[in-house]
Amino acid sequence: MSTMNIAKPKRRTVWDFIKQQPLGFIGLILILIMSIAAIFSPEVAPYHPEDVDFEASPALGGGQPSWDHLLGADAFGRDILSRLIYGARTALSIGFLSAFIGCTVGAIIGTTSAYFGGKIDLIIQRLIDLMLSFPIVVLAIVVIAVFPKTVVAGIDINVIIAIAIPFTPKVARVIRSQALTIVTLPYVDAAKSAGFSATRTIFRHILPNVTAPYLIMLTAFIGQAILLEASLSYLGLGVVEPTPSWGLMLSGVNSDYYRTAAWMIIYPGLAVSIAVFSFNLFGDSLRDWLDPKLKL
């Protein structure tokens, strides 16, 4: 009597990701470089971000890139390279926390909506439609205006909340579509028949099975959160001085020198662009690597 050997699915590793998604690996390397610069910014940056060199101020005819200031100095004579390095800490911390909170709350709302269905699902989906009808920047500005200002370590907590809230309905809509299939599977029915509570069923049997789309959206939304934080800071609604922020470096008095001291705008703009590009590149590659439908 012959026996049939059933091949086990091959376990995917980081090396498989590197071979299959080389562009995503490049994005990951850029993210790691920014993360290392943010974590070890006191050791990496040549100056403290608040140190002022009056002779390097463009108002006095200085500030050009030199050996003392490799990327030049801003309107106050502060080293741009140092503020870019310290600004990576602000951008990544706000970007990750905002994306994590928004994606996590959205995933819980999406699975809850799919699990209960009926009127609860209908009400939740209409609220999501209402939130999606507002532009992201407008919704963020409303949140900042409504909640009282709370600053911790130079970062306004309202900025994190304001960026997280617009992400929530988008994640909830995607996760719900995935969870609608999962709630019809036998093991979910078995959990209900065994008398498990809705909370236990959602967190133990449904949420773990939507991990792949959750991770993909989390990665992609970190880049969007960095861009949104820079936009809010540029408008004067985000991080406040003297906290180093790429958005702040693009705003304020720097705009008065865009003809005579273009380096004050070019380098922060490049930093934002590279950060967003890296996370988008990594997120798209992660989606292609994790989604089995795209491998057919």
C-alpha positions as CSV (number, residue, x, y, z in Angstrom):
1,M,0.0,0.0,0.0
2,S,1.5,3.3,-1.1
3,T,1.6,6.3,1.1
4,M,1.2,9.8,-0.2
5,N,3.7,12.4,1.0
6,I,2.2,15.7,1.7
7,A,4.7,18.5,1.3
8,K,4.6,21.1,4.1
9,P,4.5,24.7,3.0
10,K,7.9,26.3,3.0
11,R,8.5,28.7,5.8
12,R,9.3,32.1,4.5
13,T,12.3,33.9,5.9
14,V,13.9,37.4,5.7
15,W,16.3,36.0,3.0
16,D,13.3,35.0,0.9
17,F,11.9,38.6,1.2
18,I,15.3,40.0,0.1
19,K,15.4,37.8,-3.0
20,Q,11.8,38.3,-4.0
21,Q,11.5,41.9,-3.1
22,P,14.8,43.7,-3.6
23,L,13.2,47.1,-3.8
24,G,11.4,46.5,-0.6
25,F,14.7,45.5,1.0
26,I,16.2,48.9,-0.2
27,G,13.2,50.6,1.5
28,L,13.9,48.6,4.7
29,I,17.5,49.6,4.7
30,L,16.6,53.3,4.4
31,I,14.1,52.9,7.3
32,L,16.8,51.2,9.4
33,I,19.3,54.0,8.7
34,M,16.7,56.6,9.7
35,S,15.9,54.6,12.8
36,I,19.5,54.3,13.9
37,A,20.0,58.0,13.3
38,A,17.0,58.8,15.4
39,I,18.0,56.5,18.3
40,F,21.6,57.6,18.4
41,S,21.1,61.2,17.3
42,P,23.1,62.6,20.3
43,E,26.1,60.6,19.1
44,V,25.5,61.0,15.4
45,A,24.6,64.7,15.1
46,P,27.6,67.1,15.0
47,Y,25.8,69.7,17.1
48,H,22.9,70.0,19.5
49,P,19.8,71.0,17.5
50,E,19.4,74.1,19.5
51,D,23.0,75.3,19.3
52,V,23.2,78.7,17.6
53,D,26.0,80.0,15.5
54,F,25.2,83.7,14.8
55,E,28.0,84.1,12.3
56,A,26.4,81.3,10.2
57,S,23.0,83.0,10.0
58,P,21.9,83.8,6.4
59,A,20.8,87.2,7.7
60,L,24.5,88.0,8.2
61,G,25.5,86.6,4.8
62,G,26.5,83.1,6.1
63,G,24.8,79.7,6.4
64,Q,26.2,78.2,3.2
65,P,27.2,74.5,3.3
66,S,30.7,74.3,4.6
67,W,33.0,72.0,6.7
68,D,31.5,73.5,9.8
69,H,28.0,73.0,8.6
70,L,27.9,70.3,6.0
71,L,24.3,71.1,4.9
72,G,24.3,74.7,5.9
73,A,22.6,76.6,8.7
74,D,19.0,77.9,9.1
75,A,17.8,81.4,9.7
76,F,18.9,81.3,13.4
77,G,22.3,79.8,12.6
78,R,21.4,76.3,13.7
79,D,23.0,73.4,12.0
80,I,20.6,71.9,9.4
81,L,22.2,68.4,9.4
82,S,21.9,68.1,13.2
83,R,18.2,69.2,13.1
84,L,17.5,66.7,10.3
85,I,19.0,63.9,12.4
86,Y,17.1,64.9,15.5
87,G,14.0,65.6,13.4
88,A,14.1,61.9,12.4
89,R,13.3,61.0,16.0
90,T,10.3,63.3,16.0
91,A,9.0,62.1,12.6
92,L,9.4,58.4,13.3
93,S,8.0,58.5,16.8
94,I,4.9,60.5,15.8
95,G,4.6,58.4,12.6
96,F,4.8,55.0,14.3
97,L,2.6,55.9,17.3
98,S,-0.1,57.5,15.0
99,A,-0.1,54.6,12.6
100,F,-0.1,52.0,15.4
101,I,-3.0,53.7,17.3
102,G,-5.1,54.3,14.2
103,C,-4.5,50.8,12.7
104,T,-5.1,49.0,16.0
105,V,-8.3,50.8,16.8
106,G,-9.5,50.4,13.2
107,A,-8.8,46.7,13.2
108,I,-10.8,46.2,16.4
109,I,-13.7,48.3,15.0
110,G,-13.6,46.4,11.7
111,T,-13.6,42.9,13.3
112,T,-16.3,43.9,15.8
113,S,-18.5,45.2,12.9
114,A,-18.1,42.0,11.0
115,Y,-18.7,39.8,14.0
116,F,-21.9,41.3,15.2
117,G,-23.3,42.3,11.8
118,G,-26.9,43.5,11.5
119,K,-27.8,46.9,12.9
120,I,-24.5,47.2,14.7
121,D,-22.6,46.7,11.5
122,L,-24.9,49.1,9.7
123,I,-24.4,51.9,12.3
124,I,-20.6,51.4,12.4
125,Q,-20.3,51.5,8.6
126,R,-22.4,54.7,8.3
127,L,-20.1,56.4,10.9
128,I,-17.1,55.2,8.9
129,D,-18.6,56.7,5.7
130,L,-19.1,60.0,7.6
131,M,-15.5,60.1,8.8
132,L,-14.2,59.2,5.3
133,S,-16.1,62.1,3.8
134,F,-13.7,64.6,5.5
135,P,-10.3,65.3,4.0
136,I,-7.5,64.0,6.2
137,V,-6.0,67.4,6.9
138,V,-9.3,69.0,7.7
139,L,-10.2,66.1,10.1
140,A,-6.8,66.4,11.8
141,I,-7.2,70.2,12.2
142,V,-10.6,69.7,13.8
143,V,-9.2,67.2,16.3
144,I,-6.4,69.6,17.2
145,A,-8.8,72.5,17.7
146,V,-11.3,70.5,19.9
147,F,-8.9,68.7,22.3
148,P,-6.8,70.7,24.8
149,K,-3.1,71.0,24.1
150,T,-1.0,68.4,25.9
151,V,2.8,68.5,25.3
152,V,5.1,65.6,26.4
153,A,8.8,65.8,25.5
154,G,8.1,68.6,23.1
155,I,5.5,66.6,21.2
156,D,1.8,67.5,21.2
157,I,-0.2,64.4,22.0
158,N,-3.1,65.9,20.1
159,V,-0.9,65.7,17.0
160,I,-0.6,62.0,17.4
161,I,-4.4,61.6,18.0
162,A,-5.2,63.9,15.1
163,I,-3.2,61.9,12.7
164,A,-4.4,58.5,14.1
165,I,-8.1,59.3,13.8
166,P,-8.2,59.7,10.0
167,F,-6.5,56.3,9.6
168,T,-9.0,54.5,11.7
169,P,-12.0,54.3,9.3
170,K,-9.7,53.3,6.4
171,V,-8.3,50.4,8.3
172,A,-11.7,49.4,9.7
173,R,-13.2,49.2,6.2
174,V,-10.4,46.9,4.9
175,I,-10.2,44.7,8.0
176,R,-14.0,44.3,8.0
177,S,-13.9,42.9,4.5
178,Q,-11.3,40.4,5.6
179,A,-13.2,39.5,8.8
180,L,-16.5,38.9,7.0
181,T,-15.0,35.8,5.5
182,I,-13.4,34.6,8.8
183,V,-16.6,34.9,10.9
184,T,-18.3,32.3,8.6
185,L,-15.5,29.7,9.2
186,P,-16.3,26.6,11.4
187,Y,-13.9,27.4,14.2
188,V,-15.6,30.7,14.8
189,D,-19.0,28.9,15.0
190,A,-17.5,26.4,17.3
191,A,-16.2,29.2,19.6
192,K,-19.7,30.7,19.7
193,S,-21.3,27.3,20.4
194,A,-18.8,26.7,23.2
195,G,-20.1,29.9,24.9
196,F,-17.1,32.0,24.4
197,S,-17.7,35.7,24.8
198,A,-17.7,38.1,21.9
199,T,-14.5,39.7,23.2
200,R,-12.6,36.5,23.5
201,T,-13.8,35.3,20.0
202,I,-12.8,38.6,18.4
203,F,-9.4,38.9,20.0
204,R,-8.4,35.2,20.0
205,H,-9.9,33.8,16.8
206,I,-10.5,36.8,14.4
207,L,-7.9,39.4,15.0
208,P,-4.9,37.0,14.6
209,N,-6.2,36.0,11.2
210,V,-6.2,39.6,9.8
211,T,-2.5,40.2,10.8
212,A,-1.2,40.3,7.3
213,P,-3.4,43.2,6.0
214,Y,-2.9,45.0,9.4
215,L,0.9,44.9,9.1
216,I,0.7,46.1,5.5
217,M,-1.5,49.1,6.3
218,L,0.6,49.9,9.4
219,T,3.7,50.1,7.4
220,A,2.1,52.2,4.6
221,F,0.4,54.6,7.1
222,I,3.7,55.3,8.9
223,G,4.9,57.1,5.8
224,Q,1.6,58.9,5.4
225,A,1.7,59.9,9.1
226,I,5.2,61.4,8.6
227,L,3.9,63.4,5.7
228,L,0.8,64.6,7.6
229,E,2.9,65.6,10.6
230,A,5.2,67.6,8.4
231,S,2.1,69.3,6.8
232,L,0.6,70.1,10.2
233,S,3.9,71.5,11.5
234,Y,4.3,73.5,8.4
235,L,0.9,75.1,9.1
236,G,1.9,75.8,12.7
237,L,-0.5,73.2,14.1
238,G,1.9,70.4,14.8
239,V,5.2,70.3,16.7
240,V,6.3,73.6,18.2
241,E,9.7,75.2,18.4
242,P,12.4,74.5,19.4
243,T,11.6,70.8,18.9
244,P,13.4,69.8,15.7
245,S,10.8,68.8,13.0
246,W,11.1,68.5,9.3
247,G,7.8,70.3,8.8
248,L,9.0,73.2,11.0
249,M,12.2,73.5,9.0
250,L,10.1,74.1,5.9
251,S,8.0,76.8,7.5
252,G,8.4,80.0,9.2
253,V,11.3,82.3,8.5
254,N,12.9,79.7,6.2
255,S,10.4,80.7,3.5
256,D,12.0,84.2,3.5
257,Y,15.2,82.8,2.2
258,Y,14.0,80.4,-0.5
259,R,15.9,82.4,-3.1
260,T,19.1,83.2,-1.3
261,A,19.4,80.1,1.0
262,A,17.6,77.4,-0.9
263,W,19.4,74.7,1.2
264,M,17.2,75.5,4.1
265,I,14.2,74.2,2.2
266,I,15.8,71.5,-0.1
267,Y,17.2,69.3,2.6
268,P,14.2,69.0,4.9
269,G,12.0,68.4,1.8
270,L,14.3,65.6,0.7
271,A,14.2,64.1,4.2
272,V,10.4,64.0,4.1
273,S,10.4,62.6,0.6
274,I,12.9,59.9,1.3
275,A,11.1,58.8,4.5
276,V,7.7,58.6,2.8
277,F,9.2,56.8,-0.2
278,S,11.0,54.3,1.9
279,F,7.9,53.3,3.9
280,N,5.7,53.2,0.8
281,L,8.3,51.0,-1.0
282,F,8.6,48.6,1.9
283,G,4.8,48.5,2.5
284,D,4.0,47.7,-1.2
285,S,6.7,45.0,-1.2
286,L,5.4,43.6,2.0
287,R,1.9,43.4,0.6
288,D,3.2,41.6,-2.5
289,W,5.2,39.1,-0.3
290,L,2.4,38.3,2.1
291,D,-0.6,38.3,-0.2
292,P,-0.9,34.7,-1.6
293,K,-3.3,36.0,-4.3
294,L,-0.5,38.0,-5.9
295,K,1.7,34.9,-6.2
296,L,-0.7,33.1,-8.5
